[in-house]
Amino acid sequence: MEALGDLLAPHSELIAKVAGTITTLQFLSGVVLMNDIRKKGSSDVYPVGPFLFGVVLTVLSLKLANIMNDAAMINTNLIGLVINFVFLFGFYYYASSASRSKIWKQIGYSSVFLLAITAYANFEDPAKIEFRLGMLITGILVWMVGSPLLHLPKIIEKKSTEGMPFPIIFAGNLVAFSWTLYAISIKNTVMVLQNLLLLVLGGIQLSMFAIYPNKPAAEKPKDSKKDK
């Protein structure tokens, strides 16, 4: 790791720019998922988490960016916030009545959480809140990447990855990989471990797409009967 860090160190600024660009593009990865939802005419088989957590994450990141007075972070997360709001609205638009009530509950819980964290950040010592907010954002990132694994038993039972947002998962792995390289280049051990954890969680999910098809296994017998 030390040798790789020495090798990447002269290129740390370039790696940071690439990582920042990929992160910005990741915000747009939901376009493919939203197009699938539009084609199906329903968002019920998909989790709202990626878009809702995207809003929560960008709001918290904006707060952290303001504390750090980092203009680049502010601009990136403002764009991300707008994009995630648009996706969340589209997801809600294509949801059934039963699903919409669940979405509103999740939005309500998320809003209370954001208000509590924002209020705490406004009164806490800026030197302390910068570290604590950074750790909280890391925790949310780990949850965002790992949450689809909660559906792993159902995926194995159905032998289908239907409902798993492949574009978002794939983009998340690219982001984690790029920031891992950057962390190695600046020899930040904590940051390396954080992003390696995200890579492991994302890699497990990507392996599901290699093992199982996107369509439920129950649909296959119907197709085979038609062929006969």
mmCIF file of the C-alpha atoms, coordinates in Angstrom:
data_MODEL
# 
_entry.id   MODEL 
# 
loop_
_atom_site.group_PDB 
_atom_site.id 
_atom_site.type_symbol 
_atom_site.label_atom_id 
_atom_site.label_alt_id 
_atom_site.label_comp_id 
_atom_site.label_asym_id 
_atom_site.label_entity_id 
_atom_site.label_seq_id 
_atom_site.pdbx_PDB_ins_code 
_atom_site.Cartn_x 
_atom_site.Cartn_y 
_atom_site.Cartn_z 
_atom_site.occupancy 
_atom_site.B_iso_or_equiv 
_atom_site.pdbx_formal_charge 
_atom_site.auth_seq_id 
_atom_site.auth_comp_id 
_atom_site.auth_asym_id 
_atom_site.auth_atom_id 
_atom_site.pdbx_PDB_model_num 
ATOM 1   C CA . MET A 1 1   ? 0.000   0.000   0.000   1.00 0.00 ? 1   MET A CA 1 
ATOM 2   C CA . GLU A 1 2   ? 2.854   2.374   0.864   1.00 0.00 ? 2   GLU A CA 1 
ATOM 3   C CA . ALA A 1 3   ? 4.557   1.721   -2.490  1.00 0.00 ? 3   ALA A CA 1 
ATOM 4   C CA . LEU A 1 4   ? 1.314   2.266   -4.402  1.00 0.00 ? 4   LEU A CA 1 
ATOM 5   C CA . GLY A 1 5   ? 0.781   5.501   -2.475  1.00 0.00 ? 5   GLY A CA 1 
ATOM 6   C CA . ASP A 1 6   ? 4.219   6.752   -3.503  1.00 0.00 ? 6   ASP A CA 1 
ATOM 7   C CA . LEU A 1 7   ? 3.426   5.849   -7.112  1.00 0.00 ? 7   LEU A CA 1 
ATOM 8   C CA . LEU A 1 8   ? 0.071   7.691   -7.118  1.00 0.00 ? 8   LEU A CA 1 
ATOM 9   C CA . ALA A 1 9   ? 1.094   10.679  -4.980  1.00 0.00 ? 9   ALA A CA 1 
ATOM 10  C CA . PRO A 1 10  ? 2.311   12.877  -7.898  1.00 0.00 ? 10  PRO A CA 1 
ATOM 11  C CA . HIS A 1 11  ? -1.083  12.408  -9.580  1.00 0.00 ? 11  HIS A CA 1 
ATOM 12  C CA . SER A 1 12  ? -3.304  13.029  -6.531  1.00 0.00 ? 12  SER A CA 1 
ATOM 13  C CA . GLU A 1 13  ? -4.764  16.292  -7.907  1.00 0.00 ? 13  GLU A CA 1 
ATOM 14  C CA . LEU A 1 14  ? -5.677  14.668  -11.220 1.00 0.00 ? 14  LEU A CA 1 
ATOM 15  C CA . ILE A 1 15  ? -7.196  11.674  -9.416  1.00 0.00 ? 15  ILE A CA 1 
ATOM 16  C CA . ALA A 1 16  ? -9.236  14.052  -7.229  1.00 0.00 ? 16  ALA A CA 1 
ATOM 17  C CA . LYS A 1 17  ? -10.605 15.817  -10.324 1.00 0.00 ? 17  LYS A CA 1 
ATOM 18  C CA . VAL A 1 18  ? -11.516 12.519  -11.963 1.00 0.00 ? 18  VAL A CA 1 
ATOM 19  C CA . ALA A 1 19  ? -13.172 11.304  -8.754  1.00 0.00 ? 19  ALA A CA 1 
ATOM 20  C CA . GLY A 1 20  ? -15.136 14.549  -8.491  1.00 0.00 ? 20  GLY A CA 1 
ATOM 21  C CA . THR A 1 21  ? -16.294 14.265  -12.114 1.00 0.00 ? 21  THR A CA 1 
ATOM 22  C CA . ILE A 1 22  ? -17.397 10.652  -11.675 1.00 0.00 ? 22  ILE A CA 1 
ATOM 23  C CA . THR A 1 23  ? -19.268 11.604  -8.501  1.00 0.00 ? 23  THR A CA 1 
ATOM 24  C CA . THR A 1 24  ? -21.128 14.314  -10.382 1.00 0.00 ? 24  THR A CA 1 
ATOM 25  C CA . LEU A 1 25  ? -21.975 11.890  -13.206 1.00 0.00 ? 25  LEU A CA 1 
ATOM 26  C CA . GLN A 1 26  ? -23.177 9.382   -10.612 1.00 0.00 ? 26  GLN A CA 1 
ATOM 27  C CA . PHE A 1 27  ? -26.000 11.728  -9.759  1.00 0.00 ? 27  PHE A CA 1 
ATOM 28  C CA . LEU A 1 28  ? -27.272 11.200  -13.320 1.00 0.00 ? 28  LEU A CA 1 
ATOM 29  C CA . SER A 1 29  ? -27.039 7.390   -13.219 1.00 0.00 ? 29  SER A CA 1 
ATOM 30  C CA . GLY A 1 30  ? -30.642 7.276   -12.043 1.00 0.00 ? 30  GLY A CA 1 
ATOM 31  C CA . VAL A 1 31  ? -31.789 8.348   -15.531 1.00 0.00 ? 31  VAL A CA 1 
ATOM 32  C CA . VAL A 1 32  ? -31.552 4.748   -16.766 1.00 0.00 ? 32  VAL A CA 1 
ATOM 33  C CA . LEU A 1 33  ? -33.548 3.474   -13.786 1.00 0.00 ? 33  LEU A CA 1 
ATOM 34  C CA . MET A 1 34  ? -36.190 6.163   -14.234 1.00 0.00 ? 34  MET A CA 1 
ATOM 35  C CA . ASN A 1 35  ? -36.494 5.210   -17.902 1.00 0.00 ? 35  ASN A CA 1 
ATOM 36  C CA . ASP A 1 36  ? -37.112 1.567   -16.902 1.00 0.00 ? 36  ASP A CA 1 
ATOM 37  C CA . ILE A 1 37  ? -39.759 2.750   -14.444 1.00 0.00 ? 37  ILE A CA 1 
ATOM 38  C CA . ARG A 1 38  ? -41.366 4.859   -17.172 1.00 0.00 ? 38  ARG A CA 1 
ATOM 39  C CA . LYS A 1 39  ? -41.477 1.875   -19.527 1.00 0.00 ? 39  LYS A CA 1 
ATOM 40  C CA . LYS A 1 40  ? -43.048 -0.351  -16.871 1.00 0.00 ? 40  LYS A CA 1 
ATOM 41  C CA . GLY A 1 41  ? -45.420 2.395   -15.806 1.00 0.00 ? 41  GLY A CA 1 
ATOM 42  C CA . SER A 1 42  ? -44.732 1.613   -12.145 1.00 0.00 ? 42  SER A CA 1 
ATOM 43  C CA . SER A 1 43  ? -41.957 2.134   -9.598  1.00 0.00 ? 43  SER A CA 1 
ATOM 44  C CA . ASP A 1 44  ? -43.363 -0.366  -7.090  1.00 0.00 ? 44  ASP A CA 1 
ATOM 45  C CA . VAL A 1 45  ? -40.762 -3.103  -7.730  1.00 0.00 ? 45  VAL A CA 1 
ATOM 46  C CA . TYR A 1 46  ? -37.899 -0.665  -7.066  1.00 0.00 ? 46  TYR A CA 1 
ATOM 47  C CA . PRO A 1 47  ? -36.711 0.707   -3.690  1.00 0.00 ? 47  PRO A CA 1 
ATOM 48  C CA . VAL A 1 48  ? -37.099 4.460   -3.160  1.00 0.00 ? 48  VAL A CA 1 
ATOM 49  C CA . GLY A 1 49  ? -33.969 4.393   -0.985  1.00 0.00 ? 49  GLY A CA 1 
ATOM 50  C CA . PRO A 1 50  ? -31.383 5.367   -3.627  1.00 0.00 ? 50  PRO A CA 1 
ATOM 51  C CA . PHE A 1 51  ? -33.219 8.614   -4.455  1.00 0.00 ? 51  PHE A CA 1 
ATOM 52  C CA . LEU A 1 52  ? -34.360 9.444   -0.922  1.00 0.00 ? 52  LEU A CA 1 
ATOM 53  C CA . PHE A 1 53  ? -30.940 8.724   0.547   1.00 0.00 ? 53  PHE A CA 1 
ATOM 54  C CA . GLY A 1 54  ? -29.494 10.771  -2.319  1.00 0.00 ? 54  GLY A CA 1 
ATOM 55  C CA . VAL A 1 55  ? -31.474 13.795  -1.129  1.00 0.00 ? 55  VAL A CA 1 
ATOM 56  C CA . VAL A 1 56  ? -30.473 13.208  2.503   1.00 0.00 ? 56  VAL A CA 1 
ATOM 57  C CA . LEU A 1 57  ? -26.824 12.721  1.575   1.00 0.00 ? 57  LEU A CA 1 
ATOM 58  C CA . THR A 1 58  ? -26.573 15.853  -0.575  1.00 0.00 ? 58  THR A CA 1 
ATOM 59  C CA . VAL A 1 59  ? -28.285 17.993  2.091   1.00 0.00 ? 59  VAL A CA 1 
ATOM 60  C CA . LEU A 1 60  ? -25.814 16.776  4.732   1.00 0.00 ? 60  LEU A CA 1 
ATOM 61  C CA . SER A 1 61  ? -22.903 17.174  2.314   1.00 0.00 ? 61  SER A CA 1 
ATOM 62  C CA . LEU A 1 62  ? -24.004 20.744  1.600   1.00 0.00 ? 62  LEU A CA 1 
ATOM 63  C CA . LYS A 1 63  ? -24.000 21.464  5.327   1.00 0.00 ? 63  LYS A CA 1 
ATOM 64  C CA . LEU A 1 64  ? -20.504 20.001  5.635   1.00 0.00 ? 64  LEU A CA 1 
ATOM 65  C CA . ALA A 1 65  ? -19.328 21.950  2.575   1.00 0.00 ? 65  ALA A CA 1 
ATOM 66  C CA . ASN A 1 66  ? -20.598 25.179  4.134   1.00 0.00 ? 66  ASN A CA 1 
ATOM 67  C CA . ILE A 1 67  ? -18.748 24.417  7.360   1.00 0.00 ? 67  ILE A CA 1 
ATOM 68  C CA . MET A 1 68  ? -15.576 23.715  5.365   1.00 0.00 ? 68  MET A CA 1 
ATOM 69  C CA . ASN A 1 69  ? -16.282 26.683  3.061   1.00 0.00 ? 69  ASN A CA 1 
ATOM 70  C CA . ASP A 1 70  ? -15.531 24.443  0.057   1.00 0.00 ? 70  ASP A CA 1 
ATOM 71  C CA . ALA A 1 71  ? -17.045 25.987  -3.094  1.00 0.00 ? 71  ALA A CA 1 
ATOM 72  C CA . ALA A 1 72  ? -16.474 22.896  -5.255  1.00 0.00 ? 72  ALA A CA 1 
ATOM 73  C CA . MET A 1 73  ? -18.345 20.660  -2.807  1.00 0.00 ? 73  MET A CA 1 
ATOM 74  C CA . ILE A 1 74  ? -21.165 23.182  -2.543  1.00 0.00 ? 74  ILE A CA 1 
ATOM 75  C CA . ASN A 1 75  ? -21.640 23.361  -6.324  1.00 0.00 ? 75  ASN A CA 1 
ATOM 76  C CA . THR A 1 76  ? -21.453 19.574  -6.804  1.00 0.00 ? 76  THR A CA 1 
ATOM 77  C CA . ASN A 1 77  ? -23.958 18.825  -4.066  1.00 0.00 ? 77  ASN A CA 1 
ATOM 78  C CA . LEU A 1 78  ? -26.353 21.570  -5.170  1.00 0.00 ? 78  LEU A CA 1 
ATOM 79  C CA . ILE A 1 79  ? -26.506 19.885  -8.579  1.00 0.00 ? 79  ILE A CA 1 
ATOM 80  C CA . GLY A 1 80  ? -26.922 16.508  -6.895  1.00 0.00 ? 80  GLY A CA 1 
ATOM 81  C CA . LEU A 1 81  ? -29.727 17.784  -4.681  1.00 0.00 ? 81  LEU A CA 1 
ATOM 82  C CA . VAL A 1 82  ? -31.716 19.120  -7.631  1.00 0.00 ? 82  VAL A CA 1 
ATOM 83  C CA . ILE A 1 83  ? -31.223 15.913  -9.642  1.00 0.00 ? 83  ILE A CA 1 
ATOM 84  C CA . ASN A 1 84  ? -32.235 13.663  -6.743  1.00 0.00 ? 84  ASN A CA 1 
ATOM 85  C CA . PHE A 1 85  ? -35.336 15.771  -6.066  1.00 0.00 ? 85  PHE A CA 1 
ATOM 86  C CA . VAL A 1 86  ? -36.360 15.369  -9.714  1.00 0.00 ? 86  VAL A CA 1 
ATOM 87  C CA . PHE A 1 87  ? -35.810 11.607  -9.574  1.00 0.00 ? 87  PHE A CA 1 
ATOM 88  C CA . LEU A 1 88  ? -37.706 11.332  -6.277  1.00 0.00 ? 88  LEU A CA 1 
ATOM 89  C CA . PHE A 1 89  ? -40.657 13.192  -7.787  1.00 0.00 ? 89  PHE A CA 1 
ATOM 90  C CA . GLY A 1 90  ? -40.607 10.894  -10.834 1.00 0.00 ? 90  GLY A CA 1 
ATOM 91  C CA . PHE A 1 91  ? -40.450 7.818   -8.589  1.00 0.00 ? 91  PHE A CA 1 
ATOM 92  C CA . TYR A 1 92  ? -43.450 9.072   -6.608  1.00 0.00 ? 92  TYR A CA 1 
ATOM 93  C CA . TYR A 1 93  ? -45.369 9.888   -9.801  1.00 0.00 ? 93  TYR A CA 1 
ATOM 94  C CA . TYR A 1 94  ? -45.135 6.279   -11.023 1.00 0.00 ? 94  TYR A CA 1 
ATOM 95  C CA . ALA A 1 95  ? -45.870 4.711   -7.605  1.00 0.00 ? 95  ALA A CA 1 
ATOM 96  C CA . SER A 1 96  ? -49.220 3.084   -6.761  1.00 0.00 ? 96  SER A CA 1 
ATOM 97  C CA . SER A 1 97  ? -51.479 4.583   -4.083  1.00 0.00 ? 97  SER A CA 1 
ATOM 98  C CA . ALA A 1 98  ? -50.359 2.003   -1.514  1.00 0.00 ? 98  ALA A CA 1 
ATOM 99  C CA . SER A 1 99  ? -46.686 2.686   -2.251  1.00 0.00 ? 99  SER A CA 1 
ATOM 100 C CA . ARG A 1 100 ? -47.167 6.466   -2.139  1.00 0.00 ? 100 ARG A CA 1 
ATOM 101 C CA . SER A 1 101 ? -48.282 6.343   1.489   1.00 0.00 ? 101 SER A CA 1 
ATOM 102 C CA . LYS A 1 102 ? -45.124 4.393   2.360   1.00 0.00 ? 102 LYS A CA 1 
ATOM 103 C CA . ILE A 1 103 ? -42.990 6.895   0.438   1.00 0.00 ? 103 ILE A CA 1 
ATOM 104 C CA . TRP A 1 104 ? -44.534 9.804   2.373   1.00 0.00 ? 104 TRP A CA 1 
ATOM 105 C CA . LYS A 1 105 ? -43.702 8.077   5.661   1.00 0.00 ? 105 LYS A CA 1 
ATOM 106 C CA . GLN A 1 106 ? -40.089 7.631   4.585   1.00 0.00 ? 106 GLN A CA 1 
ATOM 107 C CA . ILE A 1 107 ? -39.908 11.263  3.462   1.00 0.00 ? 107 ILE A CA 1 
ATOM 108 C CA . GLY A 1 108 ? -41.313 12.323  6.837   1.00 0.00 ? 108 GLY A CA 1 
ATOM 109 C CA . TYR A 1 109 ? -38.742 10.296  8.788   1.00 0.00 ? 109 TYR A CA 1 
ATOM 110 C CA . SER A 1 110 ? -35.937 11.629  6.593   1.00 0.00 ? 110 SER A CA 1 
ATOM 111 C CA . SER A 1 111 ? -37.102 15.233  7.065   1.00 0.00 ? 111 SER A CA 1 
ATOM 112 C CA . VAL A 1 112 ? -37.148 14.896  10.862  1.00 0.00 ? 112 VAL A CA 1 
ATOM 113 C CA . PHE A 1 113 ? -33.673 13.347  10.752  1.00 0.00 ? 113 PHE A CA 1 
ATOM 114 C CA . LEU A 1 114 ? -32.300 16.187  8.601   1.00 0.00 ? 114 LEU A CA 1 
ATOM 115 C CA . LEU A 1 115 ? -33.866 18.866  10.820  1.00 0.00 ? 115 LEU A CA 1 
ATOM 116 C CA . ALA A 1 116 ? -32.353 17.266  13.930  1.00 0.00 ? 116 ALA A CA 1 
ATOM 117 C CA . ILE A 1 117 ? -28.869 16.970  12.414  1.00 0.00 ? 117 ILE A CA 1 
ATOM 118 C CA . THR A 1 118 ? -28.979 20.501  10.980  1.00 0.00 ? 118 THR A CA 1 
ATOM 119 C CA . ALA A 1 119 ? -30.080 21.949  14.328  1.00 0.00 ? 119 ALA A CA 1 
ATOM 120 C CA . TYR A 1 120 ? -27.291 20.061  16.105  1.00 0.00 ? 120 TYR A CA 1 
ATOM 121 C CA . ALA A 1 121 ? -24.712 21.221  13.546  1.00 0.00 ? 121 ALA A CA 1 
ATOM 122 C CA . ASN A 1 122 ? -25.732 24.859  14.030  1.00 0.00 ? 122 ASN A CA 1 
ATOM 123 C CA . PHE A 1 123 ? -25.000 24.739  17.765  1.00 0.00 ? 123 PHE A CA 1 
ATOM 124 C CA . GLU A 1 124 ? -22.037 22.347  17.922  1.00 0.00 ? 124 GLU A CA 1 
ATOM 125 C CA . ASP A 1 125 ? -18.397 23.441  17.788  1.00 0.00 ? 125 ASP A CA 1 
ATOM 126 C CA . PRO A 1 126 ? -17.454 23.682  14.047  1.00 0.00 ? 126 PRO A CA 1 
ATOM 127 C CA . ALA A 1 127 ? -14.188 21.793  14.686  1.00 0.00 ? 127 ALA A CA 1 
ATOM 128 C CA . LYS A 1 128 ? -16.115 18.851  16.185  1.00 0.00 ? 128 LYS A CA 1 
ATOM 129 C CA . ILE A 1 129 ? -19.080 18.828  13.834  1.00 0.00 ? 129 ILE A CA 1 
ATOM 130 C CA . GLU A 1 130 ? -16.850 18.677  10.740  1.00 0.00 ? 130 GLU A CA 1 
ATOM 131 C CA . PHE A 1 131 ? -15.468 15.274  11.831  1.00 0.00 ? 131 PHE A CA 1 
ATOM 132 C CA . ARG A 1 132 ? -18.778 13.958  13.193  1.00 0.00 ? 132 ARG A CA 1 
ATOM 133 C CA . LEU A 1 133 ? -20.767 15.012  10.153  1.00 0.00 ? 133 LEU A CA 1 
ATOM 134 C CA . GLY A 1 134 ? -18.129 13.433  7.922   1.00 0.00 ? 134 GLY A CA 1 
ATOM 135 C CA . MET A 1 135 ? -18.501 10.131  9.818   1.00 0.00 ? 135 MET A CA 1 
ATOM 136 C CA . LEU A 1 136 ? -22.300 10.342  9.571   1.00 0.00 ? 136 LEU A CA 1 
ATOM 137 C CA . ILE A 1 137 ? -22.100 10.866  5.797   1.00 0.00 ? 137 ILE A CA 1 
ATOM 138 C CA . THR A 1 138 ? -19.769 7.866   5.549   1.00 0.00 ? 138 THR A CA 1 
ATOM 139 C CA . GLY A 1 139 ? -22.297 5.777   7.479   1.00 0.00 ? 139 GLY A CA 1 
ATOM 140 C CA . ILE A 1 140 ? -25.103 6.805   5.124   1.00 0.00 ? 140 ILE A CA 1 
ATOM 141 C CA . LEU A 1 141 ? -22.936 5.947   2.117   1.00 0.00 ? 141 LEU A CA 1 
ATOM 142 C CA . VAL A 1 142 ? -22.288 2.485   3.563   1.00 0.00 ? 142 VAL A CA 1 
ATOM 143 C CA . TRP A 1 143 ? -26.025 2.045   4.164   1.00 0.00 ? 143 TRP A CA 1 
ATOM 144 C CA . MET A 1 144 ? -26.888 3.239   0.643   1.00 0.00 ? 144 MET A CA 1 
ATOM 145 C CA . VAL A 1 145 ? -24.454 0.804   -0.927  1.00 0.00 ? 145 VAL A CA 1 
ATOM 146 C CA . GLY A 1 146 ? -25.286 -2.082  1.391   1.00 0.00 ? 146 GLY A CA 1 
ATOM 147 C CA . SER A 1 147 ? -29.088 -1.700  1.752   1.00 0.00 ? 147 SER A CA 1 
ATOM 148 C CA . PRO A 1 148 ? -29.956 -3.712  -1.393  1.00 0.00 ? 148 PRO A CA 1 
ATOM 149 C CA . LEU A 1 149 ? -28.241 -6.675  0.287   1.00 0.00 ? 149 LEU A CA 1 
ATOM 150 C CA . LEU A 1 150 ? -31.210 -6.795  2.684   1.00 0.00 ? 150 LEU A CA 1 
ATOM 151 C CA . HIS A 1 151 ? -33.191 -8.175  -0.251  1.00 0.00 ? 151 HIS A CA 1 
ATOM 152 C CA . LEU A 1 152 ? -30.584 -10.869 -0.936  1.00 0.00 ? 152 LEU A CA 1 
ATOM 153 C CA . PRO A 1 153 ? -32.732 -13.778 0.379   1.00 0.00 ? 153 PRO A CA 1 
ATOM 154 C CA . LYS A 1 154 ? -35.602 -12.689 -1.889  1.00 0.00 ? 154 LYS A CA 1 
ATOM 155 C CA . ILE A 1 155 ? -33.245 -12.332 -4.863  1.00 0.00 ? 155 ILE A CA 1 
ATOM 156 C CA . ILE A 1 156 ? -31.910 -15.851 -4.313  1.00 0.00 ? 156 ILE A CA 1 
ATOM 157 C CA . GLU A 1 157 ? -35.442 -17.213 -3.853  1.00 0.00 ? 157 GLU A CA 1 
ATOM 158 C CA . LYS A 1 158 ? -36.756 -15.556 -7.033  1.00 0.00 ? 158 LYS A CA 1 
ATOM 159 C CA . LYS A 1 159 ? -33.456 -16.125 -8.858  1.00 0.00 ? 159 LYS A CA 1 
ATOM 160 C CA . SER A 1 160 ? -33.865 -12.625 -10.267 1.00 0.00 ? 160 SER A CA 1 
ATOM 161 C CA . THR A 1 161 ? -32.245 -9.216  -9.753  1.00 0.00 ? 161 THR A CA 1 
ATOM 162 C CA . GLU A 1 162 ? -35.453 -7.426  -10.735 1.00 0.00 ? 162 GLU A CA 1 
ATOM 163 C CA . GLY A 1 163 ? -35.780 -4.298  -8.612  1.00 0.00 ? 163 GLY A CA 1 
ATOM 164 C CA . MET A 1 164 ? -32.040 -3.867  -8.064  1.00 0.00 ? 164 MET A CA 1 
ATOM 165 C CA . PRO A 1 165 ? -30.871 -0.536  -9.553  1.00 0.00 ? 165 PRO A CA 1 
ATOM 166 C CA . PHE A 1 166 ? -27.874 -1.714  -11.615 1.00 0.00 ? 166 PHE A CA 1 
ATOM 167 C CA . PRO A 1 167 ? -26.863 1.756   -12.985 1.00 0.00 ? 167 PRO A CA 1 
ATOM 168 C CA . ILE A 1 168 ? -26.754 3.255   -9.493  1.00 0.00 ? 168 ILE A CA 1 
ATOM 169 C CA . ILE A 1 169 ? -24.856 0.273   -8.046  1.00 0.00 ? 169 ILE A CA 1 
ATOM 170 C CA . PHE A 1 170 ? -22.338 0.274   -10.915 1.00 0.00 ? 170 PHE A CA 1 
ATOM 171 C CA . ALA A 1 171 ? -21.813 4.039   -10.693 1.00 0.00 ? 171 ALA A CA 1 
ATOM 172 C CA . GLY A 1 172 ? -21.365 3.748   -6.933  1.00 0.00 ? 172 GLY A CA 1 
ATOM 173 C CA . ASN A 1 173 ? -18.567 1.234   -7.456  1.00 0.00 ? 173 ASN A CA 1 
ATOM 174 C CA . LEU A 1 174 ? -16.806 3.580   -9.884  1.00 0.00 ? 174 LEU A CA 1 
ATOM 175 C CA . VAL A 1 175 ? -17.048 6.413   -7.358  1.00 0.00 ? 175 VAL A CA 1 
ATOM 176 C CA . ALA A 1 176 ? -15.734 4.231   -4.505  1.00 0.00 ? 176 ALA A CA 1 
ATOM 177 C CA . PHE A 1 177 ? -12.865 2.960   -6.681  1.00 0.00 ? 177 PHE A CA 1 
ATOM 178 C CA . SER A 1 178 ? -11.817 6.463   -7.748  1.00 0.00 ? 178 SER A CA 1 
ATOM 179 C CA . TRP A 1 179 ? -11.875 7.801   -4.176  1.00 0.00 ? 179 TRP A CA 1 
ATOM 180 C CA . THR A 1 180 ? -9.962  4.716   -3.000  1.00 0.00 ? 180 THR A CA 1 
ATOM 181 C CA . LEU A 1 181 ? -7.186  5.593   -5.450  1.00 0.00 ? 181 LEU A CA 1 
ATOM 182 C CA . TYR A 1 182 ? -7.230  9.185   -4.232  1.00 0.00 ? 182 TYR A CA 1 
ATOM 183 C CA . ALA A 1 183 ? -7.104  8.098   -0.581  1.00 0.00 ? 183 ALA A CA 1 
ATOM 184 C CA . ILE A 1 184 ? -4.128  5.849   -1.338  1.00 0.00 ? 184 ILE A CA 1 
ATOM 185 C CA . SER A 1 185 ? -2.390  8.709   -3.172  1.00 0.00 ? 185 SER A CA 1 
ATOM 186 C CA . ILE A 1 186 ? -2.666  10.974  -0.095  1.00 0.00 ? 186 ILE A CA 1 
ATOM 187 C CA . LYS A 1 187 ? -2.035  8.029   2.263   1.00 0.00 ? 187 LYS A CA 1 
ATOM 188 C CA . ASN A 1 188 ? -5.230  8.516   4.250   1.00 0.00 ? 188 ASN A CA 1 
ATOM 189 C CA . THR A 1 189 ? -5.735  5.084   5.847   1.00 0.00 ? 189 THR A CA 1 
ATOM 190 C CA . VAL A 1 190 ? -9.220  5.792   7.242   1.00 0.00 ? 190 VAL A CA 1 
ATOM 191 C CA . MET A 1 191 ? -10.468 7.010   3.878   1.00 0.00 ? 191 MET A CA 1 
ATOM 192 C CA . VAL A 1 192 ? -8.940  3.958   2.151   1.00 0.00 ? 192 VAL A CA 1 
ATOM 193 C CA . LEU A 1 193 ? -10.731 1.560   4.521   1.00 0.00 ? 193 LEU A CA 1 
ATOM 194 C CA . GLN A 1 194 ? -14.039 3.411   4.157   1.00 0.00 ? 194 GLN A CA 1 
ATOM 195 C CA . ASN A 1 195 ? -14.005 3.229   0.366   1.00 0.00 ? 195 ASN A CA 1 
ATOM 196 C CA . LEU A 1 196 ? -12.724 -0.353  0.303   1.00 0.00 ? 196 LEU A CA 1 
ATOM 197 C CA . LEU A 1 197 ? -15.760 -1.287  2.425   1.00 0.00 ? 197 LEU A CA 1 
ATOM 198 C CA . LEU A 1 198 ? -18.026 0.415   -0.124  1.00 0.00 ? 198 LEU A CA 1 
ATOM 199 C CA . LEU A 1 199 ? -16.253 -1.497  -2.914  1.00 0.00 ? 199 LEU A CA 1 
ATOM 200 C CA . VAL A 1 200 ? -16.774 -4.836  -1.167  1.00 0.00 ? 200 VAL A CA 1 
ATOM 201 C CA . LEU A 1 201 ? -20.492 -4.156  -0.587  1.00 0.00 ? 201 LEU A CA 1 
ATOM 202 C CA . GLY A 1 202 ? -20.948 -2.952  -4.156  1.00 0.00 ? 202 GLY A CA 1 
ATOM 203 C CA . GLY A 1 203 ? -18.968 -5.887  -5.554  1.00 0.00 ? 203 GLY A CA 1 
ATOM 204 C CA . ILE A 1 204 ? -21.272 -8.381  -3.824  1.00 0.00 ? 204 ILE A CA 1 
ATOM 205 C CA . GLN A 1 205 ? -24.270 -6.699  -5.450  1.00 0.00 ? 205 GLN A CA 1 
ATOM 206 C CA . LEU A 1 206 ? -22.672 -6.621  -8.897  1.00 0.00 ? 206 LEU A CA 1 
ATOM 207 C CA . SER A 1 207 ? -21.977 -10.348 -8.588  1.00 0.00 ? 207 SER A CA 1 
ATOM 208 C CA . MET A 1 208 ? -25.735 -10.902 -8.254  1.00 0.00 ? 208 MET A CA 1 
ATOM 209 C CA . PHE A 1 209 ? -26.237 -9.495  -11.753 1.00 0.00 ? 209 PHE A CA 1 
ATOM 210 C CA . ALA A 1 210 ? -23.682 -11.977 -13.089 1.00 0.00 ? 210 ALA A CA 1 
ATOM 211 C CA . ILE A 1 211 ? -25.438 -14.896 -11.369 1.00 0.00 ? 211 ILE A CA 1 
ATOM 212 C CA . TYR A 1 212 ? -29.137 -14.046 -11.835 1.00 0.00 ? 212 TYR A CA 1 
ATOM 213 C CA . PRO A 1 213 ? -31.111 -12.513 -14.737 1.00 0.00 ? 213 PRO A CA 1 
ATOM 214 C CA . ASN A 1 214 ? -33.120 -9.299  -14.444 1.00 0.00 ? 214 ASN A CA 1 
ATOM 215 C CA . LYS A 1 215 ? -36.431 -11.083 -15.114 1.00 0.00 ? 215 LYS A CA 1 
ATOM 216 C CA . PRO A 1 216 ? -38.152 -13.331 -12.562 1.00 0.00 ? 216 PRO A CA 1 
ATOM 217 C CA . ALA A 1 217 ? -37.509 -17.049 -13.069 1.00 0.00 ? 217 ALA A CA 1 
ATOM 218 C CA . ALA A 1 218 ? -41.284 -17.657 -13.095 1.00 0.00 ? 218 ALA A CA 1 
ATOM 219 C CA . GLU A 1 219 ? -41.521 -15.999 -16.502 1.00 0.00 ? 219 GLU A CA 1 
ATOM 220 C CA . LYS A 1 220 ? -39.232 -18.551 -18.177 1.00 0.00 ? 220 LYS A CA 1 
ATOM 221 C CA . PRO A 1 221 ? -41.684 -21.512 -18.282 1.00 0.00 ? 221 PRO A CA 1 
ATOM 222 C CA . LYS A 1 222 ? -44.272 -19.333 -20.027 1.00 0.00 ? 222 LYS A CA 1 
ATOM 223 C CA . ASP A 1 223 ? -41.795 -18.406 -22.736 1.00 0.00 ? 223 ASP A CA 1 
ATOM 224 C CA . SER A 1 224 ? -40.721 -22.018 -23.224 1.00 0.00 ? 224 SER A CA 1 
ATOM 225 C CA . LYS A 1 225 ? -44.349 -23.132 -23.662 1.00 0.00 ? 225 LYS A CA 1 
ATOM 226 C CA . LYS A 1 226 ? -44.874 -20.549 -26.373 1.00 0.00 ? 226 LYS A CA 1 
ATOM 227 C CA . ASP A 1 227 ? -41.774 -21.765 -28.192 1.00 0.00 ? 227 ASP A CA 1 
ATOM 228 C CA . LYS A 1 228 ? -43.178 -25.297 -28.212 1.00 0.00 ? 228 LYS A CA 1 
# 
